[in-house]
Amino acid sequence: MADTIFKNPDEAQTALEALRDGSVNWIVFGYEGRIKNAVYLQGQGQSGLDEALPKLKEDDCHYLLISVPMQGEGSYATAKVVCVTWVGKKAKPMLRARSTQHRLPVYKACSRVLPIASELQALAPEELSHDLLVQKLVGSKLLAKGDAKQEAAAATRSRAAAGSFERFGFVNESQASKAVSSVYHPGEEGVNWVLLGNSAEDPGKIDVLQQGEGGLSEVLPLLKDDDIFYFVMGVETEDEGDYTQTKYIFVSWVGVNCHPMQKARSSQQRNILYKFAKKAIQLHGELQVLHPSELSEQLVREKLTLSKERAEDHLLECARRDEEKKKQREQATSSHGSSMSSAAHQFVNMEDKKLESPFVDDDAATAAIQNVGEPTHEHNWVVFGYEGENTAVALLAAGSGNSSTWKHHASDSNVIYTLYGLVDSAEGAYSTVKFMLITWVGSKVPALHKARSSQHRVHIYTICNRYLQLAAEYHAPTLDALCETEFLKKLAGTKLLASDRDAQAAERAAERARREASGRHGFKAGENASQFEWKEEAAARDALKAILDSENPITWALFGQSADDSLNCVDVLRTGSSEFDDLKQHLSDDNVRYGVVALTTDEFSGGQQEGVYVQTRHLFFSWVGEAVKPLEKARSSQHRVALYNYCKTILQLHGEIQATNLSEMSLDRALASVTGERGIVH
């Protein structure tokens, strides 16, 4: 066992062989000392679970292997080994994280010596009992004590094909399937949710408890703190183009006061019911809820639209968009000739080059990244940045701990990239380690360095992903945002503060109600193309061409609806040559505006013509004031897409921002959009 994580492999081997041969019936491994890089043998015995439990400390993590007697059919009896990962309730977060990393290596090392029939995690003594261990081994519902027939039947069911619904059964499987399908095909009843749970008459079986058409507000009162429920619900999500789309989510509710035995049973039921529901309806997401605060309309929508909500600031999406922008720039270069200089073309062509390492020392950087991803290594973070005037990325520091142990490397005048493994307790009460790449660009960093950092960020992300699985990428807008709270929000896929969630959900619900009351539910597909029109298209084209003309002083054009125009008529409201911030005086809480503005940027180019080049970049922006009426907001979304596409036919657009308050109309945000840091909301 020389290749295992045991501190004393020979000692561990001897103990495991004793468990295999029956000389002992339990073994406990754990940690000793400050550095938790190796696992030690801490105890063994012959008196079963009662003797082993005192070894499991509330403030520590352990690995228990225990032999469980099993009664088979007739007089046949056997013993099976269960591997239990114990995570004490008072164990420190980093210790929890380390146990998550070591859990699989310990399991694999032990399974080389003796057969392990099952594996589970436990947080408290009440989650470890003989009945629970037997239940885990046979994969059945709660066993009746002393009933050998039920136990044998449960063992038979555990050998059935994976996904079989005979493990717990339905009161009426056909009725359950029809009820779930009715959410997808509501018919005249208008059903948009169905609630499933244990039958009152037969607690061992799942029954359809209730259906309705009122959404989450109808479901919430039915969920009890001491019971377990499952429901399928259709939710309208806002989308561009057709505005609304119905998506379907499977939610499992485990009440905070449920008995541990109920929780254990629910994990089996949840997996099987999810697969059952997927056969009747297309599911777009799944949500596990342990507390009422984890369930709101806004959270459900965020879960269903996670990929869309994160598209603007997700690194891979940025890389894809950059590729599209590159093709557009190449087309614009060939058609407009003088609109882009040879230097700018050199800058674009950097994207065609093979990915090159940005690091000063490739070997040191690679080793540091691998250490963070290695379960047996103590480091859980590494910080990269720049030293002096060097334009290559250097390894600045590496270590272990939370964000407070590396945050001091960030300042207003520097750029750092941090690979960070942090503890995420999103799933149940168990902790896992997830890795993030965190980019910090200080507010006083020169434009040249900002442009270079956007390229290096993509390189570093790609390299890190070769050696470990990144769960997220985060660009911190402020120093205060370099904290676990913001990181965990990013991992959860939400940008909303917890205190704002209910208010946001209420606002959306009220908006939908106003739409329904007015009889308007948005435009039909394709309607934007026919509904949008210029009041004077020639004036619009002249304004855009003036921005494109380097000899013309005009640097921006503002579009919108005139007071006497129809709802779908857009006009050129004004043009100007003033600074970007001067545009704000034309934006108010009760109006909708669109515009194109030319921005001058300093951009870094590598290769044979390395240097800094002054470029002109074109930004498209849309403004929807916070007091704008819901129907106007809905119309503005279609107009925005149509206007953006129209402007692209006349001049090349390098970025886009959408704003609802003046703080979002900042020059920094505009420059970030057109120079590569797209979608980062400051």
C-alpha positions as CSV (number, residue, x, y, z in Angstrom):
1,M,0.0,0.0,0.0
2,A,3.0,2.3,-0.6
3,D,1.0,4.4,-3.1
4,T,-1.8,5.2,-0.6
5,I,-2.4,8.3,1.6
6,F,-1.9,6.3,4.8
7,K,0.9,7.6,7.0
8,N,1.8,4.0,7.9
9,P,0.8,1.8,5.0
10,D,1.9,-1.5,6.6
11,E,-0.1,-0.8,9.8
12,A,-3.2,0.1,7.7
13,Q,-2.7,-3.1,5.6
14,T,-2.6,-5.3,8.7
15,A,-5.7,-3.7,10.2
16,L,-7.7,-4.1,6.9
17,E,-6.7,-7.7,6.6
18,A,-7.8,-8.3,10.2
19,L,-11.2,-6.8,9.3
20,R,-11.4,-8.9,6.2
21,D,-10.5,-12.1,8.1
22,G,-13.0,-11.4,10.9
23,S,-10.4,-10.8,13.7
24,V,-12.0,-7.3,14.2
25,N,-15.3,-5.9,13.0
26,W,-14.5,-2.2,12.8
27,I,-11.5,0.1,12.1
28,V,-11.3,3.9,12.4
29,F,-8.8,6.1,10.5
30,G,-8.3,9.8,11.0
31,Y,-5.9,12.8,11.2
32,E,-3.2,13.8,13.6
33,G,-1.3,17.0,14.0
34,R,-1.7,20.4,12.2
35,I,-1.0,19.2,8.6
36,K,-3.8,17.0,7.4
37,N,-2.0,15.4,4.5
38,A,-2.0,11.8,5.7
39,V,-4.5,9.4,7.3
40,Y,-3.6,7.4,10.5
41,L,-5.0,4.3,12.1
42,Q,-6.8,5.5,15.2
43,G,-8.6,2.4,16.5
44,Q,-10.1,-1.1,15.9
45,G,-12.2,-3.5,17.8
46,Q,-14.5,-6.5,18.0
47,S,-17.7,-5.0,19.7
48,G,-19.3,-3.4,16.7
49,L,-20.8,0.1,16.2
50,D,-21.4,0.8,19.9
51,E,-17.7,0.5,20.5
52,A,-16.7,2.5,17.4
53,L,-19.0,5.5,17.9
54,P,-17.0,7.1,20.8
55,K,-14.0,7.3,18.5
56,L,-15.9,9.7,16.2
57,K,-15.3,13.2,17.5
58,E,-17.7,16.1,17.0
59,D,-14.9,18.4,15.9
60,D,-13.0,16.0,13.7
61,C,-13.3,13.9,10.5
62,H,-12.8,10.1,10.5
63,Y,-13.2,7.1,8.1
64,L,-15.0,4.2,9.7
65,L,-15.0,0.7,8.1
66,I,-17.4,-1.6,9.9
67,S,-18.6,-5.1,9.2
68,V,-22.4,-5.4,9.4
69,P,-24.1,-8.7,9.9
70,M,-26.8,-9.4,7.3
71,Q,-29.5,-12.0,7.5
72,G,-30.2,-13.6,4.1
73,E,-32.9,-16.0,3.0
74,G,-33.5,-19.0,5.3
75,S,-30.7,-19.5,7.8
76,Y,-28.1,-18.0,5.6
77,A,-26.2,-15.1,7.1
78,T,-23.2,-13.0,6.0
79,A,-21.4,-9.8,6.9
80,K,-20.8,-6.8,4.6
81,V,-18.4,-3.9,5.0
82,V,-19.6,-0.3,4.9
83,C,-17.2,2.6,4.6
84,V,-18.5,5.6,6.6
85,T,-17.0,9.1,6.2
86,W,-17.6,11.0,9.4
87,V,-17.7,14.8,9.3
88,G,-18.2,16.2,12.8
89,K,-20.7,19.1,13.1
90,K,-17.9,21.3,14.7
91,A,-15.2,20.3,12.3
92,K,-13.4,23.3,10.7
93,P,-14.3,24.1,7.1
94,M,-10.8,23.3,5.8
95,L,-10.8,20.0,7.6
96,R,-14.2,19.2,6.0
97,A,-12.8,20.1,2.6
98,R,-9.7,17.9,3.2
99,S,-12.0,14.9,4.1
100,T,-13.9,15.4,0.9
101,Q,-10.7,15.2,-1.1
102,H,-9.4,12.1,0.9
103,R,-12.7,10.3,0.9
104,L,-12.3,8.6,-2.5
105,P,-8.6,7.8,-2.1
106,V,-9.3,6.1,1.3
107,Y,-12.2,4.2,-0.2
108,K,-10.0,3.0,-3.1
109,A,-7.1,2.0,-0.9
110,C,-9.3,0.0,1.4
111,S,-11.1,-1.7,-1.4
112,R,-7.8,-3.1,-2.7
113,V,-7.6,-5.2,0.5
114,L,-11.2,-6.2,1.2
115,P,-14.6,-5.9,-0.6
116,I,-16.6,-2.8,0.4
117,A,-20.3,-3.3,-0.1
118,S,-21.5,0.3,0.4
119,E,-20.4,3.8,1.4
120,L,-22.1,6.7,3.2
121,Q,-21.4,10.0,5.0
122,A,-22.6,10.9,8.5
123,L,-22.6,14.1,10.5
124,A,-24.1,13.0,13.8
125,P,-24.4,9.8,15.9
126,E,-28.1,9.5,15.2
127,E,-27.2,9.1,11.5
128,L,-25.3,5.9,12.3
129,S,-27.3,2.9,13.6
130,H,-27.5,-0.8,12.7
131,D,-30.8,-0.3,11.0
132,L,-29.5,2.6,8.9
133,L,-26.4,0.6,7.9
134,V,-28.5,-2.4,6.9
135,Q,-30.9,-0.1,5.0
136,K,-28.0,1.3,3.1
137,L,-26.7,-2.1,2.2
138,V,-30.0,-3.6,1.0
139,G,-31.2,-0.3,-0.7
140,S,-34.7,-0.7,0.7
141,K,-37.3,1.2,2.6
142,L,-37.3,1.2,6.4
143,L,-36.9,-2.5,7.6
144,A,-39.3,-4.0,10.1
145,K,-37.4,-5.3,13.0
146,G,-37.2,-9.0,13.2
147,D,-39.1,-9.6,10.0
148,A,-36.9,-11.9,8.0
149,K,-39.3,-12.1,5.1
150,Q,-39.3,-8.3,4.6
151,E,-35.5,-8.2,4.9
152,A,-35.1,-10.9,2.3
153,A,-37.6,-9.2,0.0
154,A,-35.7,-5.9,0.4
155,A,-32.4,-7.7,-0.4
156,T,-34.1,-9.2,-3.5
157,R,-35.3,-5.7,-4.6
158,S,-31.8,-4.3,-4.2
159,R,-30.6,-6.7,-6.8
160,A,-33.2,-5.5,-9.3
161,A,-32.2,-3.4,-12.3
162,A,-31.1,0.2,-11.5
163,G,-34.0,2.6,-11.7
164,S,-36.7,0.1,-10.8
165,F,-39.7,1.7,-9.2
166,E,-40.4,-1.4,-7.1
167,R,-38.1,-0.2,-4.3
168,F,-40.9,1.8,-2.8
169,G,-43.7,1.8,-5.4
170,F,-46.6,4.1,-6.2
171,V,-50.1,3.9,-4.9
172,N,-51.1,4.2,-8.6
173,E,-48.1,4.6,-11.0
174,S,-50.3,5.3,-14.0
175,Q,-52.1,8.1,-12.2
176,A,-48.7,9.5,-11.1
177,S,-47.4,9.5,-14.6
178,K,-50.6,11.2,-15.9
179,A,-50.4,13.8,-13.2
180,V,-46.8,14.7,-14.1
181,S,-47.6,14.8,-17.8
182,S,-50.5,17.2,-17.1
183,V,-48.0,19.9,-16.1
184,Y,-46.5,19.7,-19.6
185,H,-50.0,19.4,-21.3
186,P,-52.2,21.4,-18.9
187,G,-55.3,21.3,-21.1
188,E,-58.4,23.1,-19.8
189,E,-57.4,22.6,-16.2
190,G,-54.4,24.8,-16.5
191,V,-52.3,22.7,-14.1
192,N,-48.7,23.9,-13.7
193,W,-47.6,21.9,-10.7
194,V,-48.1,18.5,-9.1
195,L,-47.1,17.5,-5.6
196,L,-45.9,13.9,-4.7
197,G,-45.3,12.4,-1.3
198,N,-45.7,9.5,1.0
199,S,-49.3,8.2,1.1
200,A,-51.2,8.8,4.3
201,E,-52.9,5.3,4.0
202,D,-49.7,3.5,2.9
203,P,-46.6,5.5,4.1
204,G,-44.3,3.2,2.1
205,K,-45.7,4.3,-1.2
206,I,-45.7,7.5,-3.2
207,D,-49.0,9.1,-4.1
208,V,-50.2,12.2,-6.0
209,L,-51.1,14.6,-3.1
210,Q,-52.3,17.6,-5.0
211,Q,-52.2,19.6,-8.3
212,G,-52.8,23.2,-9.0
213,E,-52.4,26.2,-11.4
214,G,-51.1,28.9,-9.0
215,G,-47.4,28.1,-9.1
216,L,-45.1,28.2,-6.2
217,S,-47.3,30.4,-4.0
218,E,-49.8,27.5,-3.9
219,V,-47.2,24.8,-3.2
220,L,-45.3,26.5,-0.3
221,P,-48.2,26.2,2.3
222,L,-48.4,22.5,1.7
223,L,-44.7,21.8,2.6
224,K,-44.3,20.8,6.2
225,D,-41.1,21.0,8.2
226,D,-41.3,17.4,9.5
227,D,-42.1,15.7,6.2
228,I,-40.7,15.1,2.7
229,F,-42.3,16.1,-0.6
230,Y,-41.4,16.2,-4.3
231,F,-43.0,18.4,-6.9
232,V,-42.8,19.1,-10.6
233,M,-43.6,22.7,-11.7
234,G,-43.7,24.6,-14.9
235,V,-42.2,28.1,-14.6
236,E,-42.4,31.0,-17.2
237,T,-38.9,32.4,-17.7
238,E,-38.2,35.6,-19.5
239,D,-36.3,35.3,-22.7
240,E,-35.2,37.5,-25.6
241,G,-37.3,37.3,-28.7
242,D,-40.5,35.5,-27.6
243,Y,-40.2,36.9,-24.1
244,T,-41.5,33.9,-22.2
245,Q,-40.7,30.2,-22.3
246,T,-42.1,27.6,-19.9
247,K,-39.4,25.4,-18.3
248,Y,-39.9,22.5,-15.9
249,I,-38.1,21.8,-12.6
250,F,-38.1,18.9,-10.2
251,V,-37.9,20.0,-6.5
252,S,-37.3,17.8,-3.5
253,W,-38.3,19.2,-0.1
254,V,-36.7,17.7,3.0
255,G,-38.1,19.4,6.1
256,V,-35.7,20.7,8.7
257,N,-37.3,18.6,11.4
258,C,-37.3,15.3,9.5
259,H,-35.9,12.3,11.2
260,P,-32.5,11.0,9.9
261,M,-34.2,7.8,8.8
262,Q,-36.6,9.8,6.6
263,K,-33.7,11.8,5.1
264,A,-31.9,8.5,4.3
265,R,-35.0,7.2,2.5
266,S,-35.6,10.4,0.6
267,S,-32.2,10.3,-1.2
268,Q,-33.2,7.0,-2.8
269,Q,-36.7,8.2,-3.6
270,R,-35.5,11.5,-5.1
271,N,-33.2,9.9,-7.6
272,I,-35.8,7.4,-8.8
273,L,-38.6,10.0,-8.9
274,Y,-36.5,12.3,-10.9
275,K,-35.9,9.6,-13.5
276,F,-39.6,8.7,-13.4
277,A,-40.6,12.4,-14.0
278,K,-38.1,12.7,-16.9
279,K,-39.9,9.9,-18.7
280,A,-43.1,11.9,-18.7
281,I,-41.8,15.5,-19.1
282,Q,-38.7,17.3,-20.2
283,L,-37.0,18.6,-17.1
284,H,-34.7,21.6,-17.3
285,G,-33.4,21.6,-13.7
286,E,-33.5,20.0,-10.3
287,L,-33.5,21.7,-6.9
288,Q,-33.0,20.2,-3.4
289,V,-34.4,22.3,-0.6
290,L,-33.7,21.9,3.1
291,H,-35.0,25.2,4.4
292,P,-37.9,27.5,3.3
293,S,-35.4,30.3,2.7
294,E,-33.9,28.2,-0.1
295,L,-37.2,28.2,-2.1
296,S,-38.5,31.3,-3.8
297,E,-39.7,32.1,-7.3
298,Q,-36.5,34.1,-8.0
299,L,-34.3,31.1,-6.9
300,V,-36.3,28.7,-9.1
301,R,-35.9,31.0,-12.1
302,E,-32.2,31.4,-11.5
303,K,-31.8,27.6,-11.3
304,L,-33.7,27.2,-14.6
305,T,-31.9,30.1,-16.4
306,L,-28.5,29.5,-14.9
307,S,-26.7,29.2,-18.2
308,K,-28.4,32.2,-19.6
309,E,-27.8,34.4,-16.5
310,R,-24.1,33.6,-16.5
311,A,-23.6,33.7,-20.3
312,E,-22.5,37.3,-20.3
313,D,-19.7,36.9,-17.8
314,H,-18.7,33.2,-18.3
315,L,-15.2,32.9,-19.6
316,L,-16.0,30.2,-22.2
317,E,-18.8,32.2,-23.6
318,C,-16.5,35.2,-23.8
319,A,-14.0,33.1,-25.8
320,R,-16.7,32.1,-28.2
321,R,-17.9,35.7,-28.7
322,D,-14.3,36.8,-29.1
323,E,-14.0,34.4,-32.0
324,E,-17.2,35.8,-33.6
325,K,-15.9,39.3,-33.1
326,K,-12.6,38.4,-34.7
327,K,-14.5,37.1,-37.8
328,Q,-16.6,40.3,-37.9
329,R,-13.4,42.4,-37.7
330,E,-11.8,40.5,-40.5
331,Q,-14.9,41.0,-42.7
332,A,-15.0,44.7,-41.8
333,T,-11.3,45.0,-42.7
334,S,-11.7,43.5,-46.1
335,S,-14.8,45.6,-46.9
336,H,-13.9,48.9,-45.4
337,G,-10.1,48.9,-45.8
338,S,-9.3,52.0,-43.9
339,S,-11.6,51.4,-41.0
340,M,-9.0,49.4,-39.3
341,S,-5.3,50.0,-39.3
342,S,-2.7,47.3,-39.9
343,A,-1.8,47.5,-36.3
344,A,-5.3,46.7,-35.2
345,H,-5.3,43.8,-37.7
346,Q,-2.1,42.5,-36.0
347,F,-3.9,42.7,-32.7
348,V,-6.8,40.7,-34.0
349,N,-4.6,38.0,-35.5
350,M,-3.2,37.2,-32.1
351,E,-6.3,35.0,-31.6
352,D,-5.3,32.8,-34.5
353,K,-2.0,31.9,-32.8
354,K,-1.6,28.7,-30.9
355,L,-2.2,29.1,-27.2
356,E,1.1,30.0,-25.6
357,S,1.9,30.0,-21.9
358,P,1.7,33.4,-20.3
359,F,4.0,32.4,-17.3
360,V,7.5,33.5,-16.5
361,D,8.3,29.9,-15.3
362,D,6.0,27.3,-16.8
363,D,7.2,24.5,-14.5
364,A,6.7,26.4,-11.3
365,A,3.3,27.6,-12.4
366,T,2.2,24.1,-13.5
367,A,3.4,22.5,-10.2
368,A,1.5,25.2,-8.1
369,I,-1.7,24.5,-10.0
370,Q,-1.3,20.8,-9.7
371,N,-0.7,21.1,-5.9
372,V,-4.0,23.0,-5.5
373,G,-5.8,20.2,-7.3
374,E,-4.0,17.4,-5.5
375,P,-6.1,16.0,-2.6
376,T,-3.1,15.1,-0.5
377,H,-1.4,18.6,-0.7
378,E,-2.1,21.2,1.9
379,H,-2.3,24.2,-0.6
380,N,-5.8,25.2,-1.7
381,W,-4.8,28.5,-3.4
382,V,-2.2,30.0,-5.6
383,V,-1.8,33.7,-6.7
384,F,-0.3,34.8,-10.0
385,G,0.4,38.4,-11.1
386,Y,3.0,40.7,-12.5
387,E,6.4,41.7,-11.1
388,G,7.8,45.1,-11.9
389,E,7.6,45.9,-15.6
390,N,7.6,42.3,-16.6
391,T,4.7,41.5,-19.0
392,A,4.7,37.8,-18.3
393,V,2.7,36.3,-15.4
394,A,4.7,35.3,-12.3
395,L,3.9,33.0,-9.4
396,L,3.4,35.4,-6.4
397,A,2.3,33.1,-3.6
398,A,0.7,29.8,-2.7
399,G,-0.8,28.6,0.6
400,S,-3.8,27.3,2.5
401,G,-6.8,28.9,4.2
402,N,-9.7,31.2,3.2
403,S,-9.7,34.3,1.1
404,S,-8.2,36.4,4.0
405,T,-4.9,34.5,3.6
406,W,-4.4,35.7,0.0
407,K,-6.6,38.8,-0.4
408,H,-3.8,41.2,0.6
409,H,-2.0,40.5,-2.7
410,A,-4.8,42.5,-4.4
411,S,-4.6,46.3,-4.6
412,D,-6.1,49.2,-6.6
413,S,-3.0,49.3,-8.9
414,N,-2.4,45.7,-9.7
415,V,-3.8,42.6,-11.5
416,I,-3.8,39.2,-9.9
417,Y,-5.2,35.8,-10.9
418,T,-6.1,33.4,-8.0
419,L,-6.8,29.7,-8.4
420,Y,-8.8,29.0,-5.2
421,G,-10.3,25.8,-3.8
422,L,-13.1,26.6,-1.4
423,V,-15.6,24.7,0.6
424,D,-19.1,24.6,-0.8
425,S,-21.9,23.2,1.4
426,A,-24.6,23.8,-1.2
427,E,-25.7,20.2,-1.3
428,G,-27.3,19.1,1.9
429,A,-25.1,19.4,4.9
430,Y,-22.0,17.9,3.3
431,S,-19.1,19.9,2.2
432,T,-17.2,19.6,-1.1
433,V,-14.3,21.5,-2.6
434,K,-14.8,23.5,-5.7
435,F,-12.2,25.3,-7.7
436,M,-12.5,28.9,-9.1
437,L,-10.3,31.2,-11.1
438,I,-10.7,34.7,-9.5
439,T,-9.5,37.7,-11.5
440,W,-8.8,41.1,-9.9
441,V,-8.1,44.2,-12.0
442,G,-7.5,47.3,-9.8
443,S,-9.3,50.5,-10.7
444,K,-5.9,52.3,-11.2
445,V,-4.5,49.7,-13.5
446,P,-3.5,51.4,-16.9
447,A,-5.6,50.5,-19.9
448,L,-2.6,48.7,-21.5
449,H,-2.4,46.3,-18.5
450,K,-6.2,45.8,-18.5
451,A,-6.2,44.8,-22.2
452,R,-3.3,42.4,-21.6
453,S,-5.0,40.9,-18.5
454,S,-8.1,40.0,-20.5
455,Q,-5.9,37.8,-22.8
456,H,-3.9,36.3,-20.0
457,R,-7.1,35.5,-18.1
458,V,-8.3,33.2,-20.9
459,H,-4.8,31.6,-21.1
460,I,-4.7,30.9,-17.4
461,Y,-8.2,29.6,-17.3
462,T,-7.5,27.1,-20.1
463,I,-4.2,25.9,-18.5
464,C,-5.8,25.5,-15.0
465,N,-8.6,23.5,-16.5
466,R,-6.1,21.0,-17.9
467,Y,-5.1,19.9,-14.4
468,L,-8.3,20.3,-12.4
469,Q,-12.0,20.9,-13.0
470,L,-12.9,24.6,-12.6
471,A,-16.4,25.1,-11.3
472,A,-16.6,28.8,-12.0
473,E,-14.7,32.0,-13.0
474,Y,-15.2,35.2,-11.2
475,H,-14.1,38.8,-11.9
476,A,-14.2,40.8,-8.7
477,P,-15.6,44.3,-9.1
478,T,-14.3,45.6,-5.7
479,L,-11.9,44.5,-3.1
480,D,-14.8,43.8,-0.7
481,A,-16.1,41.3,-3.3
482,L,-13.0,39.1,-2.7
483,C,-14.8,37.1,0.0
484,E,-16.4,33.7,0.5
485,T,-20.0,35.1,0.4
486,E,-19.5,36.4,-3.2
487,F,-17.6,33.3,-4.3
488,L,-20.4,31.0,-3.1
489,K,-23.0,33.1,-4.8
490,K,-21.1,32.7,-8.0
491,L,-20.9,28.9,-7.5
492,A,-24.7,28.9,-6.9
493,G,-25.2,30.8,-10.1
494,T,-26.9,33.8,-8.5
495,K,-25.8,37.5,-8.5
496,L,-28.7,38.7,-6.3
497,L,-28.2,39.5,-2.7
498,A,-30.1,37.2,-0.4
499,S,-32.0,40.2,1.1
500,D,-33.2,41.2,-2.3
501,R,-34.5,37.9,-3.5
502,D,-38.0,38.1,-2.1
503,A,-38.4,41.7,-3.3
504,Q,-37.3,40.7,-6.8
505,A,-39.7,37.7,-6.9
506,A,-42.6,39.9,-5.8
507,E,-41.8,42.5,-8.4
508,R,-41.7,39.9,-11.2
509,A,-44.9,38.4,-10.0
510,A,-46.6,41.8,-10.0
511,E,-45.3,42.5,-13.4
512,R,-46.7,39.3,-14.8
513,A,-50.1,40.0,-13.2
514,R,-50.2,43.4,-14.8
515,R,-49.4,41.9,-18.2
516,E,-52.2,39.3,-17.8
517,A,-54.6,42.0,-16.7
518,S,-53.9,44.1,-19.7
519,G,-54.4,41.1,-22.0
520,R,-50.9,41.5,-23.5
521,H,-48.3,38.7,-23.1
522,G,-45.5,40.1,-25.3
523,F,-44.9,40.0,-29.0
524,K,-45.2,36.8,-31.0
525,A,-42.1,35.2,-32.6
526,G,-40.7,37.3,-35.4
527,E,-42.9,40.3,-34.6
528,N,-39.9,42.6,-33.8
529,A,-38.8,42.6,-37.5
530,S,-42.2,43.9,-38.7
531,Q,-43.0,46.2,-35.8
532,F,-39.7,48.1,-35.7
533,E,-39.3,51.1,-38.0
534,W,-37.2,54.2,-38.4
535,K,-38.9,57.6,-38.4
536,E,-36.2,58.7,-40.9
537,E,-33.9,55.9,-41.8
538,A,-31.6,58.2,-43.8
539,A,-30.9,60.3,-40.7
540,A,-30.1,57.2,-38.8
541,R,-27.6,56.0,-41.4
542,D,-26.0,59.4,-41.7
543,A,-25.5,59.5,-37.9
544,L,-23.9,56.1,-37.8
545,K,-21.6,56.9,-40.8
546,A,-20.6,60.1,-39.1
547,I,-19.4,58.1,-36.1
548,L,-17.4,55.8,-38.4
549,D,-15.8,58.7,-40.2
550,S,-12.5,59.6,-38.3
551,E,-12.6,63.1,-39.7
552,N,-16.1,63.8,-38.4
553,P,-16.3,65.2,-34.9
554,I,-19.4,63.2,-34.1
555,T,-18.6,60.4,-31.6
556,W,-22.1,59.3,-30.5
557,A,-25.7,59.0,-31.5
558,L,-28.8,58.6,-29.3
559,F,-31.9,56.8,-30.5
560,G,-35.4,56.5,-29.0
561,Q,-39.1,57.2,-29.4
562,S,-40.2,60.8,-29.9
563,A,-43.2,62.0,-27.9
564,D,-45.5,62.2,-30.9
565,D,-44.3,58.9,-32.5
566,S,-46.0,55.5,-32.5
567,L,-44.8,52.9,-30.1
568,N,-42.7,51.0,-32.6
569,C,-41.2,54.1,-34.3
570,V,-37.5,54.9,-33.4
571,D,-35.9,58.2,-34.3
572,V,-32.5,59.9,-34.0
573,L,-32.9,62.0,-30.9
574,R,-29.5,63.7,-30.9
575,T,-25.8,63.3,-31.8
576,G,-22.7,64.7,-30.1
577,S,-19.0,64.8,-29.7
578,S,-18.7,65.2,-25.9
579,E,-17.3,62.8,-23.4
580,F,-19.0,59.4,-22.6
581,D,-20.2,60.5,-19.2
582,D,-22.1,63.4,-20.8
583,L,-24.5,61.0,-22.3
584,K,-26.0,60.4,-18.8
585,Q,-27.8,63.7,-18.8
586,H,-30.1,62.3,-21.6
587,L,-31.1,59.2,-19.6
588,S,-33.8,59.3,-17.0
589,D,-35.7,56.7,-14.9
590,D,-38.8,56.9,-17.1
591,N,-37.3,56.6,-20.6
592,V,-35.8,54.0,-23.0
593,R,-32.8,54.9,-25.1
594,Y,-30.3,53.2,-27.4
595,G,-27.1,54.5,-28.7
596,V,-23.7,54.0,-30.4
597,V,-20.6,55.6,-29.1
598,A,-17.0,55.6,-30.3
599,L,-14.4,55.0,-27.6
600,T,-10.6,55.5,-27.9
601,T,-8.6,52.7,-26.3
602,D,-4.9,51.8,-25.7
603,E,-4.4,48.2,-26.6
604,F,-1.4,45.9,-26.3
605,S,-0.2,43.9,-29.3
606,G,2.3,41.1,-29.1
607,G,4.2,39.3,-31.9
608,Q,6.7,41.0,-34.2
609,Q,5.1,44.4,-33.8
610,E,4.7,44.4,-30.0
611,G,3.6,47.6,-28.5
612,V,0.7,49.8,-27.6
613,Y,-1.8,51.0,-30.2
614,V,-4.5,53.5,-30.1
615,Q,-7.8,52.1,-31.4
616,T,-11.3,53.3,-32.0
617,R,-13.9,50.9,-30.7
618,H,-17.7,51.2,-31.1
619,L,-20.1,50.4,-28.3
620,F,-23.8,49.8,-28.5
621,F,-25.7,50.5,-25.4
622,S,-29.4,50.2,-24.3
623,W,-30.9,52.1,-21.4
624,V,-34.2,51.1,-19.7
625,G,-35.0,53.3,-16.7
626,E,-36.2,51.7,-13.5
627,A,-39.6,53.5,-13.7
628,V,-40.4,52.4,-17.3
629,K,-43.7,50.5,-17.5
630,P,-43.6,46.7,-18.0
631,L,-44.9,46.7,-21.5
632,E,-42.4,49.3,-22.6
633,K,-39.6,47.2,-21.1
634,A,-40.9,44.2,-23.0
635,R,-41.0,46.1,-26.3
636,S,-37.5,47.6,-25.6
637,S,-36.0,44.1,-25.6
638,Q,-37.1,43.4,-29.1
639,H,-36.2,46.9,-30.3
640,R,-32.7,46.5,-28.7
641,V,-32.0,43.3,-30.7
642,A,-33.3,44.8,-34.0
643,L,-31.4,48.1,-33.5
644,Y,-28.2,46.3,-32.7
645,N,-28.4,44.2,-35.8
646,Y,-29.2,47.2,-37.9
647,C,-26.2,49.2,-36.6
648,K,-23.9,46.3,-37.4
649,T,-24.8,46.6,-41.1
650,I,-23.2,50.1,-41.2
651,L,-20.3,50.0,-38.7
652,Q,-18.5,47.3,-36.7
653,L,-19.7,47.0,-33.1
654,H,-17.1,45.8,-30.6
655,G,-19.2,45.5,-27.5
656,E,-22.6,46.0,-25.8
657,I,-23.8,47.0,-22.4
658,Q,-27.3,47.1,-21.0
659,A,-28.1,49.5,-18.1
660,T,-31.1,50.3,-15.8
661,N,-29.3,52.8,-13.5
662,L,-26.6,55.4,-14.0
663,S,-24.0,53.5,-12.1
664,E,-24.1,50.9,-14.8
665,M,-23.3,53.5,-17.4
666,S,-19.7,53.9,-16.5
667,L,-16.7,54.5,-18.7
668,D,-14.8,51.6,-17.1
669,R,-17.6,49.2,-17.9
670,A,-17.8,50.5,-21.5
671,L,-14.1,50.1,-22.0
672,A,-14.1,46.6,-20.5
673,S,-16.8,45.6,-22.9
674,V,-15.1,46.8,-26.1
675,T,-11.6,45.6,-25.1
676,G,-12.4,42.0,-24.1
677,E,-13.7,42.0,-20.5
678,R,-17.3,41.6,-21.8
679,G,-20.3,41.3,-19.5
680,I,-18.6,42.3,-16.3
681,V,-21.0,44.3,-14.3
682,H,-19.4,46.8,-12.0
